[in-house]
């Protein structure tokens, strides 16, 4: 089971391919705040709702200095399809090896329909301008989560 991040931890560095296959690194956002959210699979109902919520609130988050990166185990081709189909504006990156998901504590055992399974744990990590974890939220709900983050951050 991967370790969950705590506020004050240094956010694990990453470089992953985006929907166009271009590398995206946490270092690209140095000096900016980042909301990294981890979701199980593109083109599924809950993940679509969450991605659309982030897209709908992207301008508000950007005004307050936050960039949003969605991370899933999907390959770039599927992410591109997801982005086009849903007109998503958030940066989507793929982690098929699940190394970044694991480093962030967003991959491991979870309960699903009463059974223990291994998979992506829907999570959100807010990272400050210095690359430190400001908040780490695990087992979040797809619906209403973005509104909760906005409220919690006082935006």
Secondary structure as GFF3:
##gff-version 3
##sequence-region A 1 155
A	DSSP	beta_strand	15	18	.	.	.	ID=ss1
A	DSSP	beta_strand	23	25	.	.	.	ID=ss2
A	DSSP	three_ten_helix	26	29	.	.	.	ID=ss3
A	DSSP	beta_strand	33	38	.	.	.	ID=ss4
A	DSSP	alpha_helix	45	56	.	.	.	ID=ss5
A	DSSP	alpha_helix	58	63	.	.	.	ID=ss6
A	DSSP	beta_strand	66	72	.	.	.	ID=ss7
A	DSSP	alpha_helix	76	86	.	.	.	ID=ss8
A	DSSP	beta_strand	91	94	.	.	.	ID=ss9
A	DSSP	alpha_helix	99	103	.	.	.	ID=ss10
A	DSSP	beta_strand	107	112	.	.	.	ID=ss11
A	DSSP	beta_strand	115	120	.	.	.	ID=ss12
A	DSSP	beta_strand	123	127	.	.	.	ID=ss13
A	DSSP	beta_strand	133	138	.	.	.	ID=ss14
A	DSSP	alpha_helix	145	152	.	.	.	ID=ss15
###
